[in-house]
């Protein structure tokens, strides 16, 4: 009986050791599985980080978003409405801005009067040349009747007379034009209108001011849509598809994110920085973004 009892106790002990061994294996196996899951999560995060590129970008004007209105001629400025347009006012495309009453100031009038004498002298000389050519042609025709001048010579003198007459008429037309400018009969009023919708950023004249041709009168800016320009290193550049969307953030607007759609990729690379310029179009309905602001551009890589 003692032998049977000892055999049963040995058997029971071996079974307990077997259970402990199996439980330990499970705990070790579960530990290895946890590390494996953590490794997979880390690899996924690293892969996600690698698919995102970050650059600095600057807010710039899109093509056609800034328009300058220059004076087309010398004249006096007259506002197109009772309350003149000033910086900060909003205008619509085609809205009248200002009227230019063309006139000459004292300096221009004196210059035109001085130049007139030179033009008059040239016209008188051309008139004398035309009269001399006419007299020479008539004399040759009389000598032809007497048989002392050939018909070919008469034809040559007729051609010379026509050239001299044409030169006289040209000089006379220039003198007449100069006289019209001096008298002011050809001056007219011109209206200038806004070329785009936007806000006036610059107004550089006052009511009744005399301005010269080419002077900048107004600068009009449209901020409803702006561009964000970023420089992408050639080593990090990839051929992004048209319409690629970038997330843009600015420190001036914490928690606010702007969406930029790929607008343009310059085909050239800066030889010094080895970077390529990329432009994104950003909707700016509230006009929060202003030219020159710096932000962070985040692009999801393919």
C-alpha contacts under 8 A as a table, 3 or more apart, distances in Angstrom:
res1	aa1	res2	aa2	distance
1	X	4	X	5.14
1	X	5	X	6.29
2	X	5	X	5.10
2	X	6	X	6.15
3	X	6	X	5.20
3	X	7	X	6.19
4	X	7	X	5.13
4	X	8	X	6.31
5	X	8	X	5.17
5	X	9	X	6.36
6	X	9	X	5.18
6	X	10	X	6.25
7	X	10	X	5.24
7	X	11	X	6.19
8	X	11	X	5.06
8	X	12	X	6.14
9	X	12	X	5.03
9	X	13	X	6.16
10	X	13	X	5.11
10	X	14	X	6.23
11	X	14	X	5.21
11	X	15	X	6.33
12	X	15	X	5.12
12	X	16	X	6.39
13	X	16	X	5.13
13	X	17	X	6.29
14	X	17	X	5.15
14	X	18	X	6.16
15	X	18	X	5.02
15	X	19	X	6.36
16	X	19	X	5.13
16	X	20	X	6.33
17	X	20	X	5.14
17	X	21	X	6.14
18	X	21	X	5.15
18	X	22	X	6.28
19	X	22	X	5.13
19	X	23	X	6.22
20	X	23	X	5.11
20	X	24	X	6.14
21	X	24	X	5.20
21	X	25	X	6.26
22	X	25	X	5.10
22	X	26	X	6.35
23	X	26	X	5.06
23	X	27	X	6.33
24	X	27	X	5.11
24	X	28	X	6.15
25	X	28	X	5.13
25	X	29	X	5.90
26	X	29	X	4.97
26	X	30	X	5.98
27	X	30	X	5.11
27	X	31	X	6.19
28	X	31	X	5.05
28	X	32	X	6.35
29	X	32	X	5.19
29	X	33	X	6.31
30	X	33	X	5.04
30	X	34	X	6.35
31	X	34	X	5.26
31	X	35	X	6.57
32	X	35	X	5.32
32	X	36	X	6.30
33	X	36	X	5.01
33	X	37	X	6.28
34	X	37	X	5.20
34	X	38	X	6.28
35	X	38	X	5.12
35	X	39	X	6.14
36	X	39	X	5.09
36	X	40	X	6.30
37	X	40	X	5.14
37	X	41	X	6.34
38	X	41	X	5.15
38	X	42	X	6.25
39	X	42	X	5.16
39	X	43	X	6.18
40	X	43	X	5.14
40	X	44	X	6.20
41	X	44	X	5.10
41	X	45	X	6.23
42	X	45	X	5.08
42	X	46	X	6.13
43	X	46	X	5.09
43	X	47	X	6.09
44	X	47	X	5.01
44	X	48	X	6.16
45	X	48	X	4.97
45	X	49	X	6.21
46	X	49	X	5.07
46	X	50	X	6.19
47	X	50	X	5.11
47	X	51	X	6.49
48	X	51	X	5.27
48	X	52	X	6.96
49	X	52	X	5.55
50	X	53	X	7.54
51	X	300	X	5.92
51	X	301	X	4.91
51	X	302	X	6.98
52	X	298	X	6.74
52	X	299	X	5.72
52	X	300	X	4.61
52	X	301	X	5.54
53	X	298	X	5.69
53	X	299	X	5.26
53	X	300	X	6.49
53	X	301	X	6.80
54	X	296	X	6.86
54	X	297	X	5.59
54	X	298	X	4.52
54	X	299	X	6.44
55	X	230	X	6.68
55	X	231	X	7.34
55	X	232	X	7.07
55	X	296	X	5.87
55	X	297	X	5.11
55	X	298	X	6.53
56	X	230	X	6.02
56	X	231	X	7.52
56	X	294	X	6.98
56	X	295	X	5.86
56	X	296	X	4.76
56	X	297	X	5.83
57	X	228	X	5.80
57	X	229	X	5.27
57	X	230	X	4.31
57	X	231	X	7.38
57	X	294	X	5.71
57	X	295	X	5.30
57	X	296	X	5.94
57	X	297	X	6.07
58	X	228	X	5.27
58	X	229	X	5.27
58	X	230	X	6.53
58	X	291	X	7.69
58	X	292	X	5.83
58	X	293	X	5.61
58	X	294	X	4.60
58	X	295	X	6.33
59	X	226	X	6.77
59	X	227	X	5.64
59	X	228	X	4.44
59	X	229	X	6.39
59	X	289	X	7.26
59	X	290	X	6.61
59	X	291	X	4.94
59	X	292	X	5.19
59	X	293	X	5.33
59	X	294	X	6.58
59	X	295	X	8.00
60	X	226	X	6.34
60	X	227	X	5.05
60	X	228	X	5.81
60	X	229	X	6.61
60	X	291	X	5.11
60	X	292	X	6.38
61	X	65	X	6.02
61	X	66	X	7.04
61	X	226	X	5.58
61	X	227	X	5.70
61	X	291	X	6.71
62	X	65	X	5.42
62	X	66	X	7.94
62	X	225	X	7.51
62	X	226	X	5.71
62	X	227	X	5.43
62	X	281	X	7.78
63	X	66	X	7.55
64	X	67	X	6.85
65	X	196	X	7.90
65	X	221	X	5.82
65	X	222	X	5.03
65	X	223	X	7.28
66	X	219	X	7.13
66	X	220	X	5.78
66	X	221	X	4.61
66	X	222	X	6.44
67	X	195	X	6.94
67	X	196	X	7.12
67	X	219	X	5.82
67	X	220	X	5.25
67	X	221	X	6.58
68	X	216	X	6.88
68	X	217	X	7.62
68	X	218	X	5.88
68	X	219	X	4.55
68	X	220	X	6.41
69	X	192	X	8.00
69	X	194	X	7.67
69	X	216	X	6.11
69	X	217	X	5.63
69	X	218	X	5.01
69	X	219	X	6.23
69	X	220	X	7.99
70	X	213	X	7.72
70	X	214	X	5.36
70	X	215	X	5.35
70	X	216	X	4.42
70	X	217	X	5.34
70	X	218	X	7.07
71	X	74	X	7.32
71	X	211	X	7.45
71	X	212	X	6.94
71	X	213	X	5.19
71	X	214	X	4.99
71	X	215	X	5.30
71	X	216	X	6.53
71	X	217	X	6.55
72	X	213	X	5.31
72	X	214	X	6.05
73	X	100	X	7.95
73	X	102	X	7.10
73	X	212	X	6.26
73	X	213	X	4.13
73	X	214	X	7.11
74	X	102	X	6.11
74	X	103	X	6.83
74	X	104	X	7.05
74	X	210	X	7.35
74	X	211	X	5.67
74	X	212	X	4.24
74	X	213	X	4.84
75	X	100	X	5.66
75	X	101	X	5.30
75	X	102	X	4.08
75	X	103	X	5.00
75	X	104	X	6.71
75	X	210	X	5.58
75	X	211	X	5.74
75	X	212	X	6.71
76	X	100	X	5.53
76	X	101	X	5.04
76	X	102	X	6.31
76	X	103	X	6.86
76	X	208	X	5.57
76	X	209	X	5.55
76	X	210	X	4.46
76	X	211	X	6.36
77	X	98	X	6.82
77	X	99	X	6.06
77	X	100	X	5.02
77	X	101	X	6.54
77	X	205	X	7.81
77	X	206	X	7.28
77	X	207	X	5.85
77	X	208	X	4.99
77	X	209	X	5.44
77	X	210	X	6.39
77	X	211	X	7.29
78	X	98	X	5.84
78	X	99	X	5.03
78	X	100	X	6.17
78	X	101	X	7.19
78	X	207	X	5.67
78	X	208	X	5.82
79	X	82	X	7.17
79	X	83	X	7.93
79	X	84	X	5.77
79	X	85	X	7.99
79	X	97	X	6.80
79	X	98	X	4.59
79	X	99	X	6.06
79	X	207	X	6.41
80	X	84	X	7.26
80	X	96	X	6.09
80	X	97	X	5.50
80	X	98	X	4.61
80	X	99	X	5.96
80	X	191	X	7.99
81	X	84	X	6.00
81	X	97	X	7.84
85	X	89	X	6.26
85	X	97	X	7.05
85	X	200	X	7.90
85	X	203	X	7.74
86	X	89	X	5.89
86	X	200	X	6.81
86	X	202	X	7.46
86	X	203	X	5.80
87	X	199	X	7.70
87	X	200	X	4.94
87	X	201	X	5.08
87	X	202	X	5.33
87	X	203	X	5.87
88	X	199	X	5.93
88	X	200	X	5.28
88	X	201	X	6.10
89	X	199	X	5.67
89	X	200	X	5.51
90	X	197	X	7.74
90	X	198	X	5.73
90	X	199	X	4.35
90	X	200	X	6.23
91	X	95	X	6.60
91	X	194	X	6.99
91	X	196	X	7.98
91	X	197	X	5.83
91	X	198	X	5.71
91	X	199	X	6.18
91	X	200	X	7.38
92	X	95	X	5.49
92	X	194	X	6.69
92	X	196	X	6.52
92	X	197	X	4.46
92	X	198	X	6.68
93	X	193	X	7.50
93	X	194	X	5.14
93	X	195	X	5.31
93	X	196	X	4.35
93	X	197	X	4.75
94	X	193	X	5.16
94	X	194	X	5.06
94	X	195	X	6.09
94	X	196	X	7.34
95	X	193	X	5.20
95	X	194	X	5.42
96	X	191	X	6.88
96	X	192	X	5.92
96	X	193	X	4.19
96	X	194	X	6.45
97	X	191	X	7.55
97	X	192	X	5.71
97	X	193	X	5.18
97	X	194	X	6.46
98	X	191	X	5.97
98	X	192	X	5.49
98	X	193	X	7.27
99	X	189	X	6.62
99	X	190	X	5.55
99	X	191	X	4.34
99	X	192	X	6.16
100	X	189	X	5.51
100	X	190	X	5.13
100	X	191	X	6.29
100	X	192	X	7.83
101	X	187	X	7.91
101	X	188	X	6.44
101	X	189	X	4.55
101	X	190	X	6.70
102	X	187	X	5.48
102	X	188	X	5.66
102	X	189	X	5.91
102	X	190	X	7.74
103	X	184	X	7.29
103	X	187	X	6.53
104	X	107	X	7.79
104	X	108	X	5.57
104	X	109	X	5.83
105	X	108	X	5.41
105	X	109	X	6.15
105	X	210	X	7.81
106	X	109	X	5.09
106	X	110	X	6.10
107	X	110	X	5.28
107	X	111	X	6.20
108	X	111	X	5.03
108	X	112	X	6.13
109	X	112	X	5.19
109	X	113	X	6.20
109	X	182	X	6.75
110	X	113	X	5.14
110	X	114	X	6.16
111	X	114	X	5.15
111	X	115	X	6.20
112	X	115	X	5.20
112	X	116	X	6.20
112	X	178	X	7.29
112	X	181	X	7.84
112	X	182	X	6.73
113	X	116	X	5.17
113	X	117	X	7.26
113	X	182	X	6.97
114	X	117	X	5.94
114	X	118	X	7.52
115	X	118	X	5.42
115	X	119	X	6.52
116	X	119	X	5.10
116	X	120	X	6.01
116	X	175	X	6.94
116	X	178	X	6.46
116	X	179	X	7.71
117	X	120	X	4.92
117	X	121	X	6.13
118	X	121	X	5.20
118	X	122	X	6.36
119	X	122	X	5.17
119	X	123	X	6.16
119	X	171	X	7.27
119	X	174	X	7.22
119	X	175	X	6.00
120	X	123	X	5.04
120	X	124	X	6.19
120	X	175	X	6.31
121	X	124	X	5.18
121	X	125	X	6.25
122	X	125	X	5.20
122	X	126	X	6.23
122	X	171	X	6.77
123	X	126	X	5.12
123	X	127	X	6.18
123	X	168	X	6.19
123	X	171	X	4.81
123	X	172	X	5.72
123	X	175	X	7.43
124	X	127	X	4.96
124	X	128	X	6.26
125	X	128	X	5.20
125	X	129	X	6.26
126	X	129	X	5.05
126	X	130	X	6.19
126	X	164	X	6.90
126	X	165	X	7.86
126	X	167	X	6.32
126	X	168	X	4.71
126	X	171	X	7.20
127	X	130	X	5.10
127	X	131	X	6.24
127	X	164	X	7.98
127	X	165	X	7.55
127	X	168	X	5.30
128	X	131	X	5.10
128	X	132	X	6.11
129	X	132	X	5.09
129	X	133	X	6.17
129	X	164	X	6.18
130	X	133	X	5.13
130	X	134	X	6.26
130	X	161	X	6.21
130	X	164	X	4.66
130	X	165	X	5.09
130	X	168	X	6.76
131	X	134	X	5.06
131	X	135	X	6.28
132	X	135	X	5.19
132	X	136	X	6.21
133	X	136	X	5.16
133	X	137	X	6.19
133	X	157	X	7.14
133	X	160	X	6.62
133	X	161	X	4.79
133	X	164	X	6.97
134	X	137	X	5.14
134	X	138	X	6.28
134	X	158	X	7.93
134	X	161	X	5.76
135	X	138	X	5.22
135	X	139	X	6.18
136	X	139	X	5.23
136	X	140	X	6.23
136	X	157	X	7.06
137	X	140	X	5.18
137	X	141	X	6.38
137	X	154	X	6.47
137	X	157	X	5.25
137	X	158	X	6.03
137	X	161	X	7.29
138	X	141	X	5.14
138	X	142	X	6.54
139	X	142	X	5.27
139	X	143	X	6.34
140	X	143	X	5.07
140	X	144	X	6.04
140	X	149	X	6.45
140	X	153	X	7.62
140	X	154	X	5.89
140	X	157	X	7.94
141	X	144	X	4.98
141	X	145	X	6.60
141	X	149	X	7.83
141	X	154	X	6.37
142	X	145	X	5.26
142	X	146	X	6.76
143	X	146	X	5.03
143	X	147	X	6.26
143	X	148	X	5.44
143	X	149	X	5.50
144	X	147	X	4.86
144	X	148	X	5.70
144	X	149	X	4.58
144	X	150	X	6.12
144	X	151	X	6.95
144	X	154	X	7.84
145	X	148	X	7.76
146	X	149	X	7.79
147	X	150	X	7.24
149	X	153	X	6.71
149	X	154	X	7.53
150	X	153	X	5.43
150	X	154	X	6.75
151	X	154	X	5.11
151	X	155	X	6.32
152	X	155	X	5.11
152	X	156	X	6.32
153	X	156	X	5.13
153	X	157	X	6.34
154	X	157	X	5.16
154	X	158	X	6.24
155	X	158	X	5.09
155	X	159	X	6.36
156	X	159	X	5.24
156	X	160	X	6.34
157	X	160	X	5.02
157	X	161	X	6.13
158	X	161	X	5.05
158	X	162	X	6.33
159	X	162	X	5.18
159	X	163	X	6.42
160	X	163	X	5.19
160	X	164	X	6.27
161	X	164	X	5.14
161	X	165	X	6.09
162	X	165	X	5.10
162	X	166	X	6.16
163	X	166	X	5.21
163	X	167	X	6.33
164	X	167	X	5.18
164	X	168	X	6.28
165	X	168	X	5.07
165	X	169	X	6.27
166	X	169	X	5.18
166	X	170	X	6.28
167	X	170	X	5.13
167	X	171	X	6.28
168	X	171	X	5.20
168	X	172	X	6.13
169	X	172	X	5.02
169	X	173	X	6.17
170	X	173	X	5.19
170	X	174	X	6.47
171	X	174	X	5.21
171	X	175	X	6.42
172	X	175	X	5.08
172	X	176	X	6.22
173	X	176	X	5.07
173	X	177	X	6.18
174	X	177	X	5.10
174	X	178	X	6.23
175	X	178	X	5.05
175	X	179	X	6.23
176	X	179	X	5.08
176	X	180	X	6.28
177	X	180	X	5.12
177	X	181	X	6.39
178	X	181	X	5.14
178	X	182	X	6.32
179	X	182	X	5.08
179	X	183	X	6.18
180	X	183	X	5.18
180	X	184	X	5.95
180	X	185	X	5.63
180	X	186	X	6.26
181	X	184	X	5.03
181	X	185	X	6.75
181	X	186	X	6.39
181	X	187	X	7.52
184	X	187	X	5.44
194	X	197	X	7.40
194	X	220	X	7.95
196	X	220	X	7.47
196	X	222	X	7.70
197	X	220	X	7.96
197	X	221	X	7.93
197	X	222	X	6.40
198	X	220	X	5.92
198	X	221	X	5.19
198	X	222	X	4.28
198	X	223	X	7.19
199	X	220	X	5.45
199	X	221	X	5.29
199	X	222	X	6.28
200	X	203	X	7.23
200	X	218	X	6.89
200	X	219	X	5.89
200	X	220	X	4.47
200	X	221	X	6.35
201	X	218	X	7.51
201	X	219	X	5.50
201	X	220	X	5.64
201	X	221	X	6.41
202	X	217	X	7.71
202	X	218	X	5.34
202	X	219	X	4.95
202	X	220	X	7.20
203	X	217	X	5.78
203	X	218	X	4.79
203	X	219	X	6.90
204	X	216	X	7.03
204	X	217	X	5.31
204	X	218	X	6.66
205	X	209	X	6.57
205	X	217	X	6.46
206	X	209	X	5.59
211	X	215	X	6.75
212	X	215	X	5.94
216	X	219	X	7.70
222	X	225	X	7.21
223	X	226	X	5.96
223	X	284	X	6.63
223	X	285	X	7.83
223	X	287	X	5.71
223	X	289	X	7.76
223	X	290	X	7.55
224	X	283	X	6.45
224	X	284	X	4.82
224	X	285	X	5.01
224	X	286	X	7.37
224	X	287	X	6.02
225	X	281	X	6.94
225	X	282	X	5.76
225	X	283	X	4.77
225	X	284	X	5.08
225	X	285	X	7.23
226	X	281	X	6.01
226	X	282	X	5.42
226	X	283	X	6.70
226	X	284	X	6.65
226	X	289	X	7.68
227	X	279	X	6.32
227	X	280	X	5.48
227	X	281	X	4.68
227	X	282	X	5.85
228	X	260	X	7.65
228	X	279	X	5.69
228	X	280	X	5.15
228	X	281	X	6.54
228	X	282	X	7.10
229	X	277	X	6.80
229	X	278	X	5.75
229	X	279	X	4.53
229	X	280	X	6.45
230	X	277	X	5.79
230	X	278	X	5.39
230	X	279	X	6.49
230	X	297	X	7.73
231	X	275	X	5.76
231	X	276	X	5.43
231	X	277	X	4.51
231	X	278	X	6.17
232	X	236	X	6.69
232	X	237	X	6.08
232	X	275	X	5.23
232	X	276	X	5.17
232	X	277	X	6.26
232	X	278	X	7.04
233	X	236	X	5.33
233	X	237	X	6.11
233	X	273	X	7.74
233	X	274	X	6.06
233	X	275	X	4.11
233	X	276	X	6.22
234	X	237	X	5.02
234	X	269	X	7.52
234	X	274	X	5.82
234	X	275	X	5.18
234	X	276	X	6.35
237	X	276	X	7.83
238	X	301	X	7.96
240	X	244	X	6.48
240	X	301	X	7.85
240	X	302	X	7.79
241	X	244	X	5.74
242	X	262	X	6.17
242	X	263	X	7.50
243	X	261	X	5.38
243	X	262	X	5.02
243	X	263	X	7.24
244	X	261	X	5.71
244	X	262	X	5.20
245	X	259	X	6.52
245	X	260	X	5.50
245	X	261	X	4.61
245	X	262	X	6.29
245	X	299	X	6.98
245	X	300	X	7.90
246	X	259	X	5.84
246	X	260	X	5.01
246	X	261	X	6.39
246	X	262	X	7.64
246	X	280	X	7.76
246	X	297	X	6.38
246	X	298	X	5.52
246	X	299	X	4.72
246	X	300	X	7.15
247	X	257	X	6.53
247	X	258	X	5.95
247	X	259	X	5.10
247	X	260	X	6.39
247	X	297	X	5.86
247	X	298	X	5.10
247	X	299	X	6.56
248	X	257	X	5.78
248	X	258	X	5.02
248	X	259	X	6.16
248	X	260	X	6.87
248	X	295	X	6.55
248	X	296	X	5.58
248	X	297	X	4.60
248	X	298	X	6.26
249	X	253	X	7.52
249	X	254	X	7.75
249	X	256	X	6.63
249	X	257	X	5.13
249	X	258	X	6.35
249	X	295	X	5.55
249	X	296	X	5.35
249	X	297	X	6.80
250	X	253	X	5.51
250	X	254	X	6.78
250	X	256	X	7.69
250	X	257	X	7.78
250	X	294	X	6.87
250	X	295	X	4.55
250	X	296	X	6.52
251	X	254	X	5.60
251	X	295	X	7.07
253	X	256	X	5.61
258	X	282	X	7.06
258	X	283	X	7.85
259	X	282	X	6.14
259	X	283	X	7.48
260	X	280	X	5.18
260	X	281	X	5.23
260	X	282	X	4.56
260	X	283	X	7.49
261	X	280	X	5.13
261	X	281	X	5.16
261	X	282	X	6.58
262	X	278	X	7.79
262	X	279	X	6.32
262	X	280	X	4.46
262	X	281	X	6.33
263	X	278	X	7.85
263	X	279	X	5.49
263	X	280	X	4.98
263	X	281	X	5.72
264	X	278	X	5.91
264	X	279	X	5.06
264	X	280	X	6.96
265	X	276	X	7.60
265	X	277	X	6.30
265	X	278	X	4.63
265	X	279	X	6.39
266	X	269	X	7.75
266	X	276	X	6.55
266	X	277	X	5.69
266	X	278	X	6.39
267	X	276	X	7.61
268	X	276	X	6.65
269	X	274	X	5.87
269	X	275	X	5.57
269	X	276	X	4.88
269	X	277	X	7.72
270	X	273	X	5.63
270	X	274	X	5.05
270	X	275	X	5.44
270	X	276	X	6.41
271	X	274	X	5.29
271	X	275	X	7.83
284	X	287	X	5.09
284	X	288	X	6.66
284	X	289	X	6.70
285	X	288	X	7.95
287	X	290	X	7.28
289	X	293	X	7.10
290	X	293	X	6.06
